[in-house]
Amino acid sequence: MMIVSTHDDKYQLFTQHNHSILSGQFVPYWRDDLFIGHEWFKDVQIAIREHDKAWIPLDKEPIWNDEKEIPHSFMDYPTEPKLKAYTNGATEVEQLSPYAGYLNSLHFLSFL
């Protein structure tokens, strides 16, 4: 779900996938001497650019967190639909690059 922040009693919502696309734009500026495994560079770039692909359908319709009185963020989004989205997202990324799909699945696991 979206990245949610508040400013002057207003909510700012930034989609997860836009965040991942932005993240991917930084990759070409990485220091080459600090990157180990140059043969995987393109796959890592895909993984970074697409790491939040799973959230595209969920971000289309934000849902309200009644307990916190704010839209759900990716951190507190209900588990069942989040797991389904993570599975679908990793599968989609895997079709672009098996290694990128693997990295994305590890990323998703870090939140559970």
N, C-alpha and C positions, 0 to 999 in steps of 0.2 A: 504494500500500500504506500501511499505517498509519503514523502518527507513532509512533516507538519511542524510549522513553527508559528508562534503568535507574535504579533506586533500591534501595540495600541488596541488591544481587544479585537483584533481581526486575525483571521487565519491565513497563513500563506502556505499553499500546497504546491509542491514540486514533484512531478511524476518521477518514479523510480527509474523508468527507462530513459528519460531525459538526463537524469543524473549519470546513468551508466554511459550514455553517448558522450556526455561531457568528459567523463573520466577517460574514455578511450581517446579523446583528443589530446590528452597529456602524454600518452605513451611515446609518440615520436620524439619527445623532448627528454626522455630518460637518458641518463649517462650510459653509454654503450659499455664502458669498462666495468660497470656495476651489475650488468645483466649476465647471468650465468645460463648457459644453454641456448646459444643464439639460434640453433636449429628450431627452437620452439617459439621464437619471438612472434611470428605471425599468429600462431595459435593463442598465445598469451594476450596479444592485442585483441583478438576476436573475443576471448573470454572476458576481458575488461569491458570492451564496448557493449557486449551483450549480457553482462552479468545480472541485469535486472529485467531481462526480457519477460520473465515470468509474471511481472506485475502489470504488463500492458492491459490485459482484460480487467484486472482488479481496480486499476486506477481510473478506468472509464466511469465508474460509479462509486465514489467514496462512500464509506459507511460510517455512521455515527457511533462513537463510544459513549454510551449512556453513563457509565461509571465516572469517566473523566470529563464528560461534557465537552468533548472535542472530537474531531474526526479521528478515526483509527489511523495509526501510523504503521509502518512496516514492523515495528517492534511489538505492537500489541494486537495486531490483526488476528482474528480468530484462526485457530490452528488448522482445522479441516480444509477450508478453502485455500489457505496458504500452502499447505502441503501438496494439494492437487495442482496448484499453479506452479510451484517449484518443480514438480515432476514434469509438467508440460514444458516449462521453460528450459530445463536442462536437456530434454529430448530435442527441442527445437535447436538449441545451440549445438548439440551433438551432431546434428545433421550438417552444420556448417564446418565443424571440426570436432572429431572425437575427443581430442585432448582438451579443447576449450569446454566441451560439455562436462568432462570429468572435473575440471577446475571449478566450473559453476556449481556442480553438485556438492563439492567440498565447501564452497562458499555458503550454500544454503544450509548445509549441516551445521555450520558454525552458529546459526541462529536458533537451533533447536536444543 
